[in-house]
């Protein structure tokens, strides 16, 4: 079983990438489980044709974890992808990371963490204990950083690289960096910038996902691009990403940049 996690700044398009990746992997006749680890609980929505599935944390609050079955939390979406949403606390109360911890504990009890590939879609703005759990506790073995060429997106990716470097020294953790995915914002020189960032943190750019209007159109139709426009160039990008990740055997321990190094690096690529 291959267990991967996509981490990145909120709003970077991580969930769109994860859902299309899962759809493309399922198209290779693989058994896929996608777990949304974000309080917005929208990771699997396009796989579920717009349905907001119940979150684990909401169900635990309503029933208690002893009264929950696999069918209550695992839903079958496009191409049979099994979908789970961790959820989050009520606004202003509790810890968002707690939803991830509670979800993993419940899925283990229900023996639901299985398949050919598990895709964890994790918020990366804050790598606290809860959000780092897929890495810290040995669930996610390969981490993929989703970023654009924007400084704050790269800053978040660099912070996640710091967490990977630190956690990789723990006996229980088995996480390494599988590569960097550029979800483009159409910034001049963006691909070269992200490629160089990946190189400097001891990794590599494994996919450049161009900005394409078909992504927005597909989401308005409540579908992944892989389902809505399977013959499109954008779908081909996601399918190539799926092949790259499923066959990837090259991972690394990252060497994250210090803040002054990161700022100097960004200035190299910005035309002032």
QUINOR-V150224 format. One record per residue. N is the residue number from 1. RES is the residue in one small letter. OMEGA is omega in whole degrees, 0 to 359 (* if undefined). Layout:
N	RES	OMEGA
N	RES	OMEGA
This chain:
1	x	179
2	x	180
3	x	183
4	x	176
5	x	173
6	x	178
7	x	176
8	x	180
9	x	176
10	x	179
11	x	183
12	x	182
13	x	182
14	x	181
15	x	175
16	x	179
17	x	182
18	x	182
19	x	178
20	x	175
21	x	179
22	x	179
23	x	180
24	x	177
25	x	178
26	x	177
27	x	175
28	x	178
29	x	178
30	x	177
31	x	188
32	x	172
33	x	176
34	x	181
35	x	176
36	x	183
37	x	183
38	x	180
39	x	179
40	x	179
41	x	179
42	x	185
43	x	188
44	x	190
45	x	181
46	x	174
47	x	181
48	x	178
49	x	174
50	x	181
51	x	173
52	x	183
53	x	179
54	x	179
55	x	179
56	x	184
57	x	177
58	x	181
59	x	178
60	x	178
61	x	183
62	x	191
63	x	191
64	x	189
65	x	181
66	x	184
67	x	182
68	x	178
69	x	177
70	x	182
71	x	179
72	x	188
73	x	182
74	x	183
75	x	181
76	x	180
77	x	182
78	x	180
79	x	177
80	x	177
81	x	178
82	x	190
83	x	177
84	x	174
85	x	180
86	x	183
87	x	183
88	x	181
89	x	171
90	x	183
91	x	177
92	x	183
93	x	172
94	x	186
95	x	181
96	x	180
97	x	180
98	x	179
99	x	179
100	x	180
101	x	180
102	x	180
103	x	182
104	x	179
105	x	181
106	x	181
107	x	176
108	x	180
109	x	181
110	x	182
111	x	184
112	x	180
113	x	182
114	x	182
115	x	176
116	x	178
117	x	170
118	x	179
119	x	175
120	x	180
121	x	193
122	x	175
123	x	185
124	x	178
125	x	181
126	x	181
127	x	178
128	x	184
129	x	181
130	x	181
131	x	178
132	x	186
133	x	178
134	x	177
135	x	189
136	x	186
137	x	173
138	x	178
139	x	181
140	x	182
141	x	179
142	x	179
143	x	176
144	x	180
145	x	177
146	x	183
147	x	169
148	x	178
149	x	179
150	x	186
151	x	184
152	x	176
153	x	178
154	x	177
155	x	178
156	x	179
157	x	179
158	x	177
159	x	178
160	x	176
161	x	176
162	x	179
163	x	179
164	x	181
165	x	181
166	x	185
167	x	181
168	x	179
169	x	180
170	x	182
171	x	185
172	x	182
173	x	178
174	x	188
175	x	172
176	x	182
177	x	181
178	x	180
179	x	182
180	x	178
181	x	177
182	x	174
183	x	197
184	x	173
185	x	181
186	x	175
187	x	180
188	x	179
189	x	187
190	x	182
191	x	180
192	x	179
193	x	182
194	x	178
195	x	180
196	x	175
197	x	179
198	x	180
199	x	184
200	x	177
201	x	176
202	x	177
203	x	180
204	x	174
205	x	182
206	x	178
207	x	171
208	x	182
209	x	183
210	x	176
211	x	185
212	x	182
213	x	182
214	x	178
215	x	179
216	x	180
217	x	179
218	x	181
219	x	175
220	x	175
221	x	178
222	x	180
223	x	168
224	x	175
225	x	181
226	x	177
227	x	187
228	x	183
229	x	188
230	x	180
231	x	183
232	x	176
233	x	181
234	x	177
235	x	179
236	x	178
237	x	179
238	x	179
239	x	177
240	x	176
241	x	179
242	x	179
243	x	180
244	x	183
245	x	182
246	x	180
247	x	185
248	x	175
249	x	182
250	x	177
251	x	183
252	x	168
253	x	186
254	x	174
255	x	186
256	x	181
257	x	170
258	x	186
259	x	180
260	x	176
261	x	181
262	x	180
263	x	178
264	x	178
265	x	181
266	x	181
267	x	179
268	x	186
269	x	181
270	x	177
271	x	182
272	x	*
